[in-house]
Amino acid sequence: MGDMSDKIPVTVLTGYLGAGKTTLLNRILTGDHGKRYAVIVNEFGEIGIDNDLVVGADEDVFEMNNGCVCCTVRGDLIRVVSGLMKRQRPDKPAFDAIIVETTGLADPGPVAQTFFVDEDVKAKTRLDSVTALVDARHVMARLDDSREAREQVAFADRILLNKTDLATPAELDAVEARLRSLNPLAPILRTERAAVPLDQILDIGAFDLERVVEVRPDFVNPPHGAEGHVHDEHCGHDHDHDHHHGHGHDHAHDHAHGPRGHAHNDDVRGVALSLDRPLDGQKFTRWIDELLATKGQDILRAKGIIDVAGEDRRLVFQAVHMILEGDLQRPWGADERRWSRAVFIGRDLDETALKAGFEGCLA
C-alpha cells in the first residue's frame, strides 16, 4: 500500500433528506466500535446529538464519549479538514476515518475533488469512497423529479438502499434495476435503519486505482455473448438477466419520449464499452484526455481496464469529472482474457460517439 496507509481515508456521504443519513451518522458517533472517527456535517441541528454523549465542545467541534468527533462545515471544507488534522496525536493518525456529509442537494463532485486538488489535504487524507444513501420507499419519486438525486446515485461507489423494511420485494427489485441503469458500477447494499457494518462503507479503497479491476466484467459483457446487447441503453441491466422483473427497469425509460421529453431518467446513465482487440496506447490517451477536456463537466465518473498493444501490463484508469488518474497495473495473467472495458457515467452521454471514439483507438 505504500503511503496509502498513512493517509486518513475519507468517505463522502450523500443522500436526500430522510434517506437515513442522520441515523447512520449517529451510529458512527455513538457506536461502540473502538475507532476514532471524525464526522463533518452541515448542521448539528440535523443530527440531533444527545448532550449526554458529548464530552467536550469547542465552538465548532464536539468530542463524543466514544472518542469520535463531530464538527460543522462553515465555509470551506479544506479549512475544516485542516483543522481536524491539527488534532493529530503524535504517535498515530488523528482519526481512523473521516466522514463528510453533504447537504441533501449537493453534487458530490466538488467535495470529492477537494481531496485531489489541495496539497495539504492530499498529504494527510485520501478520498476513499462516495456512499449514497437512498430511501427504498421514496427514491423512485425523487429520481423522477430531481436531477440532483439522479446525479448523487450516479456518482456513488456504494449505494445503501435503506428502509428496505418499508417496501415489497418487487418494489425493491424495481428500485435496484433503476439504480443500476443510473450507475452500473456501484454495489448496492440493502439496509434497514441504516444498519450497515462500517467496514463495508469506511476504508474500502474505492478510489484506489488497484480496485478499478473490480469493475465487474459481466456489467459490460453479457454472459451469453450477444454483442449487440451490451451497448443498449440498459447497460446496467445485463448483469442479472432477470428479465421477468424488467418492468422496473422499463419504468426507468418508458417516459423518455413522453410529454416531459427527457425528464424521466434518461439524462443520467451508464454507458459500457468493450473491445476484444488491443488498443493503441497513445491514441487511447489522446482520446480520453480530449473527451474529459470537452465533456468532463457531464462525465460524473468513469473507470476502465485497457489492453494496450505491446504492453504486458493492464492500463487502469478512473476519472471524476475532468480529473483523470491512470496507471499501468499488474501484468495480465497467463490464462486471463485480455480485453478492454470502460464504463462512463454521466449526463446526456452520446453513446454512439463514445463507442466510435473508443473503437477509433484500436491498434
LUMZA-385526 format. One record per residue (C-alpha): residue number from 1; residue in one letter; y, x, z negated. Coordinates in Angstrom, 2 decimals. Layout:
N
SITE,NUM,A,Y,X,Z .
...
***
This chain:
363
SITE,1,M,0.00,0.00,0.00 .
SITE,2,G,2.37,2.96,-0.47 .
SITE,3,D,5.75,1.89,-1.79 .
SITE,4,M,4.89,-1.77,-1.40 .
SITE,5,S,3.51,-1.82,-4.92 .
SITE,6,D,6.74,-0.56,-6.50 .
SITE,7,K,8.77,-3.35,-5.00 .
SITE,8,I,9.02,-6.72,-6.68 .
SITE,9,P,7.59,-9.48,-4.48 .
SITE,10,V,9.98,-12.35,-3.74 .
SITE,11,T,8.78,-15.86,-2.95 .
SITE,12,V,11.26,-18.24,-1.36 .
SITE,13,L,10.54,-21.83,-2.33 .
SITE,14,T,11.78,-24.62,-0.09 .
SITE,15,G,11.25,-28.34,-0.06 .
SITE,16,Y,13.03,-31.62,-0.27 .
SITE,17,L,14.34,-33.16,-3.46 .
SITE,18,G,11.46,-34.99,-5.02 .
SITE,19,A,8.78,-32.83,-3.41 .
SITE,20,G,7.90,-31.31,-6.79 .
SITE,21,K,9.82,-28.03,-6.89 .
SITE,22,T,11.10,-28.69,-10.41 .
SITE,23,T,7.59,-29.33,-11.67 .
SITE,24,L,6.36,-26.10,-10.07 .
SITE,25,L,9.29,-24.06,-11.41 .
SITE,26,N,8.76,-25.44,-14.90 .
SITE,27,R,5.11,-24.41,-14.69 .
SITE,28,I,6.22,-20.89,-13.86 .
SITE,29,L,8.95,-20.75,-16.52 .
SITE,30,T,6.84,-22.12,-19.36 .
SITE,31,G,3.26,-21.32,-18.37 .
SITE,32,D,1.02,-19.13,-20.46 .
SITE,33,H,0.33,-16.70,-17.62 .
SITE,34,G,1.23,-13.43,-19.32 .
SITE,35,K,3.52,-12.40,-16.46 .
SITE,36,R,7.24,-11.92,-16.38 .
SITE,37,Y,8.70,-13.95,-13.55 .
SITE,38,A,12.32,-14.46,-12.59 .
SITE,39,V,13.33,-17.81,-11.12 .
SITE,40,I,16.63,-18.13,-9.25 .
SITE,41,V,17.75,-21.72,-8.91 .
SITE,42,N,20.78,-23.55,-7.56 .
SITE,43,E,21.42,-25.68,-10.62 .
SITE,44,F,19.96,-25.52,-14.09 .
SITE,45,G,20.54,-29.23,-14.39 .
SITE,46,E,17.95,-29.97,-11.76 .
SITE,47,I,15.32,-28.01,-13.62 .
SITE,48,G,15.93,-29.64,-16.97 .
SITE,49,I,14.95,-26.68,-19.13 .
SITE,50,D,13.95,-27.70,-22.62 .
SITE,51,N,16.09,-25.81,-25.11 .
SITE,52,D,13.13,-25.26,-27.43 .
SITE,53,L,11.70,-22.98,-24.77 .
SITE,54,V,14.82,-20.86,-24.38 .
SITE,55,V,15.08,-17.63,-26.34 .
SITE,56,G,18.49,-16.27,-25.41 .
SITE,57,A,21.09,-17.14,-22.81 .
SITE,58,D,23.88,-15.06,-21.30 .
SITE,59,E,26.31,-17.07,-19.22 .
SITE,60,D,24.02,-17.26,-16.18 .
SITE,61,V,20.63,-16.16,-17.40 .
SITE,62,F,18.16,-17.94,-19.65 .
SITE,63,E,15.32,-15.97,-21.14 .
SITE,64,M,12.28,-18.16,-21.81 .
SITE,65,N,9.92,-17.66,-24.73 .
SITE,66,N,7.10,-16.78,-22.33 .
SITE,67,G,9.10,-13.77,-21.09 .
SITE,68,C,10.25,-15.39,-17.85 .
SITE,69,V,13.88,-15.53,-16.87 .
SITE,70,C,15.84,-18.25,-15.09 .
SITE,71,C,19.27,-17.81,-13.52 .
SITE,72,T,21.51,-19.67,-11.10 .
SITE,73,V,22.79,-18.64,-7.71 .
SITE,74,R,26.54,-18.73,-7.95 .
SITE,75,G,27.92,-17.43,-4.73 .
SITE,76,D,25.96,-14.56,-3.37 .
SITE,77,L,22.20,-14.24,-3.59 .
SITE,78,I,22.39,-10.46,-3.17 .
SITE,79,R,24.58,-10.21,-6.26 .
SITE,80,V,22.20,-12.33,-8.32 .
SITE,81,V,19.17,-10.28,-7.28 .
SITE,82,S,21.03,-7.04,-8.06 .
SITE,83,G,21.96,-8.44,-11.47 .
SITE,84,L,18.32,-9.26,-12.19 .
SITE,85,M,17.33,-5.73,-11.22 .
SITE,86,K,19.65,-4.34,-13.88 .
SITE,87,R,17.32,-5.95,-16.41 .
SITE,88,Q,14.83,-3.28,-15.35 .
SITE,89,R,12.66,-1.83,-18.08 .
SITE,90,P,12.41,1.95,-18.00 .
SITE,91,D,8.62,2.04,-17.88 .
SITE,92,K,7.89,-0.63,-15.26 .
SITE,93,P,9.47,-3.04,-12.79 .
SITE,94,A,11.64,-5.71,-14.38 .
SITE,95,F,9.52,-8.58,-13.10 .
SITE,96,D,6.09,-9.34,-11.69 .
SITE,97,A,7.69,-11.57,-9.08 .
SITE,98,I,10.95,-13.32,-8.24 .
SITE,99,I,11.05,-16.94,-7.05 .
SITE,100,V,14.15,-18.10,-5.18 .
SITE,101,E,14.55,-21.86,-4.94 .
SITE,102,T,16.64,-23.02,-2.00 .
SITE,103,T,18.55,-26.30,-2.05 .
SITE,104,G,16.82,-29.31,-0.56 .
SITE,105,L,18.55,-28.89,2.78 .
SITE,106,A,18.97,-25.17,3.22 .
SITE,107,D,17.49,-23.34,6.20 .
SITE,108,P,15.39,-20.66,4.52 .
SITE,109,G,16.14,-18.22,7.39 .
SITE,110,P,19.30,-16.61,5.97 .
SITE,111,V,17.77,-16.47,2.48 .
SITE,112,A,14.73,-14.68,3.90 .
SITE,113,Q,16.92,-12.33,5.94 .
SITE,114,T,18.74,-11.19,2.79 .
SITE,115,F,15.61,-9.28,1.86 .
SITE,116,F,15.52,-7.43,5.18 .
SITE,117,V,19.19,-6.52,5.52 .
SITE,118,D,20.68,-5.45,2.19 .
SITE,119,E,19.68,-1.86,1.41 .
SITE,120,D,19.82,-2.11,-2.39 .
SITE,121,V,17.84,-5.31,-2.46 .
SITE,122,K,15.36,-3.87,0.03 .
SITE,123,A,14.88,-0.77,-2.09 .
SITE,124,K,13.67,-2.78,-5.08 .
SITE,125,T,12.24,-6.02,-3.71 .
SITE,126,R,10.23,-7.20,-0.74 .
SITE,127,L,10.11,-10.63,0.78 .
SITE,128,D,6.60,-11.78,0.03 .
SITE,129,S,6.41,-15.30,1.43 .
SITE,130,V,8.15,-18.59,2.04 .
SITE,131,T,6.42,-21.60,0.49 .
SITE,132,A,7.38,-25.14,1.44 .
SITE,133,L,6.55,-27.99,-0.90 .
SITE,134,V,6.16,-31.40,0.73 .
SITE,135,D,5.54,-34.80,-0.77 .
SITE,136,A,2.42,-36.35,0.76 .
SITE,137,R,3.78,-39.83,0.43 .
SITE,138,H,7.27,-39.40,1.89 .
SITE,139,V,7.05,-36.38,4.13 .
SITE,140,M,6.41,-38.35,7.35 .
SITE,141,A,9.68,-40.26,6.95 .
SITE,142,R,11.51,-37.06,6.01 .
SITE,143,L,10.18,-35.30,9.11 .
SITE,144,D,11.28,-38.22,11.25 .
SITE,145,D,14.84,-38.30,10.03 .
SITE,146,S,15.64,-34.72,9.12 .
SITE,147,R,15.67,-31.66,11.31 .
SITE,148,E,16.07,-29.51,8.19 .
SITE,149,A,12.84,-30.91,6.80 .
SITE,150,R,11.05,-30.04,10.05 .
SITE,151,E,12.51,-26.55,10.02 .
SITE,152,Q,11.50,-25.90,6.42 .
SITE,153,V,7.92,-26.76,7.29 .
SITE,154,A,8.06,-24.71,10.49 .
SITE,155,F,9.43,-21.68,8.65 .
SITE,156,A,6.86,-21.57,5.85 .
SITE,157,D,3.97,-19.15,5.28 .
SITE,158,R,2.31,-21.55,2.86 .
SITE,159,I,2.66,-25.30,2.67 .
SITE,160,L,1.91,-27.12,-0.56 .
SITE,161,L,1.04,-30.71,0.27 .
SITE,162,N,1.90,-32.17,-3.11 .
SITE,163,K,1.39,-35.57,-4.75 .
SITE,164,T,-1.87,-35.99,-2.86 .
SITE,165,D,-2.99,-38.48,-5.51 .
SITE,166,L,-0.42,-40.93,-4.13 .
SITE,167,A,-1.79,-41.01,-0.56 .
SITE,168,T,-5.06,-42.11,1.03 .
SITE,169,P,-7.43,-39.59,2.68 .
SITE,170,A,-6.49,-40.98,6.12 .
SITE,171,E,-2.78,-40.58,5.35 .
SITE,172,L,-3.35,-37.02,4.18 .
SITE,173,D,-5.21,-36.17,7.38 .
SITE,174,A,-2.40,-37.65,9.46 .
SITE,175,V,0.21,-35.70,7.49 .
SITE,176,E,-1.74,-32.46,7.87 .
SITE,177,A,-2.06,-32.92,11.62 .
SITE,178,R,1.68,-33.44,11.83 .
SITE,179,L,2.42,-30.37,9.68 .
SITE,180,R,0.08,-28.34,11.91 .
SITE,181,S,1.95,-29.35,15.04 .
SITE,182,L,5.17,-28.08,13.45 .
SITE,183,N,3.56,-24.96,12.02 .
SITE,184,P,0.18,-23.75,13.29 .
SITE,185,L,0.36,-20.59,11.14 .
SITE,186,A,0.72,-21.67,7.53 .
SITE,187,P,-2.32,-22.58,5.43 .
SITE,188,I,-1.91,-25.99,3.77 .
SITE,189,L,-2.87,-26.28,0.11 .
SITE,190,R,-3.29,-29.79,-1.29 .
SITE,191,T,-1.93,-30.21,-4.81 .
SITE,192,E,-1.25,-32.83,-7.46 .
SITE,193,R,1.75,-32.45,-9.75 .
SITE,194,A,2.40,-29.07,-8.11 .
SITE,195,A,-0.61,-27.61,-9.94 .
SITE,196,V,-1.41,-24.56,-7.84 .
SITE,197,P,-2.90,-21.26,-9.03 .
SITE,198,L,0.13,-18.99,-8.96 .
SITE,199,D,-1.81,-16.21,-7.26 .
SITE,200,Q,-2.02,-18.47,-4.21 .
SITE,201,I,1.73,-18.56,-3.77 .
SITE,202,L,3.09,-15.45,-5.51 .
SITE,203,D,2.48,-11.90,-4.28 .
SITE,204,I,0.36,-12.89,-1.29 .
SITE,205,G,1.90,-10.42,1.16 .
SITE,206,A,2.62,-12.90,3.93 .
SITE,207,F,5.39,-10.69,5.32 .
SITE,208,D,3.24,-7.58,5.19 .
SITE,209,L,2.53,-6.58,8.79 .
SITE,210,E,-1.08,-5.84,7.87 .
SITE,211,R,-1.53,-9.52,7.12 .
SITE,212,V,-0.48,-10.66,10.56 .
SITE,213,V,-4.07,-10.06,11.63 .
SITE,214,E,-4.88,-13.18,9.69 .
SITE,215,V,-3.28,-15.24,12.46 .
SITE,216,R,-6.44,-17.21,12.94 .
SITE,217,P,-7.82,-16.77,16.44 .
SITE,218,D,-9.02,-20.36,16.53 .
SITE,219,F,-5.42,-21.60,16.47 .
SITE,220,V,-4.88,-20.02,19.83 .
SITE,221,N,-8.26,-20.24,21.43 .
SITE,222,P,-10.30,-23.36,21.03 .
SITE,223,P,-13.96,-22.54,20.44 .
SITE,224,H,-15.11,-24.50,23.49 .
SITE,225,G,-13.09,-22.18,25.71 .
SITE,226,A,-11.26,-24.83,27.72 .
SITE,227,E,-8.49,-22.52,28.86 .
SITE,228,G,-6.04,-25.24,29.77 .
SITE,229,H,-6.33,-26.91,26.42 .
SITE,230,V,-4.84,-24.02,24.49 .
SITE,231,H,-1.44,-24.44,25.93 .
SITE,232,D,-0.98,-28.13,25.40 .
SITE,233,E,1.77,-29.14,23.06 .
SITE,234,H,-0.61,-29.96,20.24 .
SITE,235,C,-1.48,-26.30,19.84 .
SITE,236,G,-2.00,-26.66,16.11 .
SITE,237,H,-4.46,-29.47,16.57 .
SITE,238,D,-7.17,-27.41,18.19 .
SITE,239,H,-8.28,-25.72,15.04 .
SITE,240,D,-10.34,-28.57,13.73 .
SITE,241,H,-11.40,-30.72,16.68 .
SITE,242,D,-11.31,-33.80,14.54 .
SITE,243,H,-10.25,-35.94,17.40 .
SITE,244,H,-11.19,-39.07,15.53 .
SITE,245,H,-8.21,-38.74,13.27 .
SITE,246,G,-5.98,-37.72,16.12 .
SITE,247,H,-3.87,-40.82,15.59 .
SITE,248,G,-1.87,-38.95,13.00 .
SITE,249,H,-1.22,-36.28,15.49 .
SITE,250,D,-0.21,-38.55,18.32 .
SITE,251,H,2.17,-40.18,15.92 .
SITE,252,A,3.99,-36.86,15.96 .
SITE,253,H,4.66,-37.12,19.65 .
SITE,254,D,4.47,-40.73,20.60 .
SITE,255,H,8.19,-41.37,20.35 .
SITE,256,A,9.17,-38.29,22.27 .
SITE,257,H,10.39,-40.30,25.21 .
SITE,258,G,11.34,-43.38,23.26 .
SITE,259,P,14.84,-44.73,22.80 .
SITE,260,R,15.81,-41.89,20.48 .
SITE,261,G,14.98,-39.21,23.03 .
SITE,262,H,13.82,-36.09,21.22 .
SITE,263,A,14.48,-37.45,17.78 .
SITE,264,H,10.91,-37.78,16.73 .
SITE,265,N,9.39,-34.41,16.22 .
SITE,266,D,9.50,-32.61,19.43 .
SITE,267,D,12.40,-30.33,18.65 .
SITE,268,V,10.41,-28.04,16.33 .
SITE,269,R,6.87,-26.95,17.10 .
SITE,270,G,4.50,-24.06,17.52 .
SITE,271,V,3.56,-22.59,20.89 .
SITE,272,A,0.43,-20.44,21.07 .
SITE,273,L,-0.16,-17.90,23.83 .
SITE,274,S,-3.20,-15.77,24.55 .
SITE,275,L,-4.39,-13.35,27.22 .
SITE,276,D,-7.68,-11.56,27.69 .
SITE,277,R,-6.33,-8.64,29.73 .
SITE,278,P,-4.33,-5.74,28.24 .
SITE,279,L,-0.53,-5.85,28.27 .
SITE,280,D,1.85,-3.09,29.29 .
SITE,281,G,3.37,-1.90,26.00 .
SITE,282,Q,6.83,-1.16,27.40 .
SITE,283,K,7.02,-4.43,29.31 .
SITE,284,F,5.99,-6.35,26.21 .
SITE,285,T,8.56,-4.59,24.01 .
SITE,286,R,11.31,-5.28,26.56 .
SITE,287,W,10.29,-8.92,26.87 .
SITE,288,I,10.16,-9.63,23.14 .
SITE,289,D,13.45,-7.80,22.48 .
SITE,290,E,15.16,-9.77,25.21 .
SITE,291,L,13.60,-13.04,24.05 .
SITE,292,L,14.81,-12.59,20.47 .
SITE,293,A,18.24,-11.43,21.59 .
SITE,294,T,18.75,-14.55,23.72 .
SITE,295,K,16.68,-17.20,21.91 .
SITE,296,G,16.38,-15.76,18.42 .
SITE,297,Q,18.56,-18.42,16.82 .
SITE,298,D,15.98,-21.00,17.84 .
SITE,299,I,12.88,-18.96,17.04 .
SITE,300,L,12.19,-19.55,13.37 .
SITE,301,R,9.07,-17.40,13.15 .
SITE,302,A,6.79,-15.50,15.48 .
SITE,303,K,3.64,-13.48,14.88 .
SITE,304,G,1.14,-11.81,17.13 .
SITE,305,I,-1.51,-9.19,17.78 .
SITE,306,I,-1.32,-7.45,21.13 .
SITE,307,D,-3.89,-5.45,23.11 .
SITE,308,V,-1.82,-2.64,24.65 .
SITE,309,A,-3.22,-0.90,27.73 .
SITE,310,G,-4.28,2.67,26.98 .
SITE,311,E,-3.87,2.28,23.22 .
SITE,312,D,-6.77,2.15,20.77 .
SITE,313,R,-4.78,0.52,18.00 .
SITE,314,R,-3.65,-3.08,17.90 .
SITE,315,L,0.05,-3.77,18.13 .
SITE,316,V,1.07,-6.24,15.43 .
SITE,317,F,4.47,-7.93,15.29 .
SITE,318,Q,6.34,-10.63,13.43 .
SITE,319,A,9.86,-11.99,13.71 .
SITE,320,V,12.26,-14.09,11.67 .
SITE,321,H,14.99,-15.30,14.00 .
SITE,322,M,16.33,-12.05,15.57 .
SITE,323,I,14.76,-9.67,13.10 .
SITE,324,L,11.64,-8.09,14.59 .
SITE,325,E,9.09,-5.87,12.88 .
SITE,326,G,6.25,-4.31,14.76 .
SITE,327,D,3.73,-1.54,14.30 .
SITE,328,L,0.50,-0.13,15.67 .
SITE,329,Q,-2.13,-1.00,13.08 .
SITE,330,R,-5.79,-0.13,12.80 .
SITE,331,P,-7.92,0.56,15.88 .
SITE,332,W,-9.80,-2.31,17.50 .
SITE,333,G,-13.36,-2.46,16.22 .
SITE,334,A,-16.21,-1.37,18.47 .
SITE,335,D,-17.61,-4.89,18.74 .
SITE,336,E,-14.31,-6.68,18.43 .
SITE,337,R,-12.98,-8.86,21.21 .
SITE,338,R,-9.81,-7.20,22.48 .
SITE,339,W,-7.24,-9.81,23.38 .
SITE,340,S,-3.61,-10.61,22.84 .
SITE,341,R,-2.39,-13.64,20.97 .
SITE,342,A,1.02,-14.72,19.80 .
SITE,343,V,2.44,-17.80,18.13 .
SITE,344,F,6.10,-18.78,18.35 .
SITE,345,I,7.52,-21.49,16.13 .
SITE,346,G,10.99,-22.80,16.87 .
SITE,347,R,13.38,-25.40,18.18 .
SITE,348,D,13.18,-26.67,21.75 .
SITE,349,L,10.94,-23.84,22.89 .
SITE,350,D,10.40,-23.61,26.64 .
SITE,351,E,6.65,-23.24,26.72 .
SITE,352,T,6.43,-22.63,30.47 .
SITE,353,A,8.99,-19.82,30.27 .
SITE,354,L,7.29,-18.27,27.24 .
SITE,355,K,3.95,-18.35,29.00 .
SITE,356,A,5.37,-16.84,32.18 .
SITE,357,G,7.15,-14.11,30.24 .
SITE,358,F,4.05,-13.25,28.27 .
SITE,359,E,1.88,-13.14,31.39 .
SITE,360,G,4.55,-11.03,33.09 .
SITE,361,C,3.71,-8.27,30.60 .
SITE,362,L,0.16,-7.82,31.95 .
SITE,363,A,-0.60,-4.19,32.63 .
***
